[in-house]
Amino acid sequence: MLHISALEKLVHELSRLPGIGPKTAQRLAYYILRSPSEYSVRLSEALHRVQAEVHSCPSCFNYTDNDLCKYCTDPHRNNESLCVVEEPSDIMRIESSGAFRGRYHVLHGTISPLEGIGPQNLRIQELIEKLSSDTRQVREVIFALDADLEGDTTVLYLTKQLTGLGLKLSRIAHGVPIGGNIEYIDDRTMSRALDNRVEL
Amino acid sequence: MLHISALEKLVHELSRLPGIGPKTAQRLAYYILRSPSEYSVRLSEALHRVQAEVHSCPSCFNYTDNDLCKYCTDPHRNNESLCVVEEPSDIMRIESSGAFRGRYHVLHGTISPLEGIGPQNLRIQELIEKLSSDTRQVREVIFALDADLEGDTTVLYLTKQLTGLGLKLSRIAHGVPIGGNIEYIDDRTMSRALDNRVEL
């Protein structure tokens, strides 16, 4: 039987991370070996803590290590707008823009018939229940989903489900990025930017 | 006191790895969270094993988890040539070329007066002892060190120390890489390629 050395095993595990190829994994493994052993102990502990402590927020399904996540518990946020996102990482992206101060709801994916992901595999039922509740404070729902087939399908499905609840529904704008050169914009983005032109 | 969440801690530890910025670290941490928990257990174990099992080979100072490393114990390798490298990772690079079948010696750095690294901080004494031994089989020493100031200084120093031992000393060629476009080669590489031109 082939003996797998400890170093080869570490390279193998690191190379399973997204964007980390075998060469980068080797470089990282050698860095870890050269570092004082406290570093790998701290990294191990961090991995362990994340698995043990982090879970879904029962209200918005963001990741948290408390009962509720920090966006659900923050008393300074606006209860009237709710932003629907695909993944918890999208929240960080939106937060760092500083342009939204409402609450979130994480679907954990989008509807994708090709991959066999239907509404029942996502946090859609919970969203509908939350928005159908008598004690609801939400007035506007903003969909911040990707502008691909799955994102479009999901927005269409949710719009249908939420119509009649008296909510303002909107979707973030898709178009030419700020600082983007018009010459290099793809056809679909340009077509969307023209369709959604803003009156001056 | 600011509470550091388990996720922030993992992002922080990952972002200390070379070439991993805060955004990549965040992406990796989210990937780890989404993965089944066995992955982070396996990664932790691999980190632990590397620290517990991997040490320097007492003969060549490559990393190994056995008494001697696999290049020192391989009976099919040529005992007459010894390749001197800076770091254990350089051995993998040379091995993957398939062009060298001798033994190795890892210095673990190069002489760098600016960083306060002298010959006594490297595995130079051990190299000299190995090559001065009566039972020596080595006939040629090949220096495969970087072509920078520190590499040049180290080659110069070692050449001085090893002269008189009846060894053939050589250094790997530096020049235009295979497939490299001459138009884009820097001055120092071109100057070295001209100096070391090979007669046809």
Interface residues (C-beta under 8 A of the other chain):
Chain A: S5 A6 L7 K9 L10 H12 E13 L14 R16 L17 P18 G19 I20 T24 Q26 R27 L28 A29 Y30 Y31 I32 L33 S37 Y39 S40 V41 R42 L43 S44 A46 L47 H48 R49 V50 Q51 A52 E53 V54 Y63 T64 D65 E87 P88 S89 M92
Chain B: S5 A6 L7 K9 L10 H12 E13 L14 R16 L17 P18 G19 I20 T24 Q26 R27 L28 A29 Y30 Y31 I32 L33 S37 Y39 S40 V41 R42 L43 S44 A46 L47 H48 R49 V50 Q51 A52 E53 V54 Y63 T64 D65 E87 P88 S89 M92
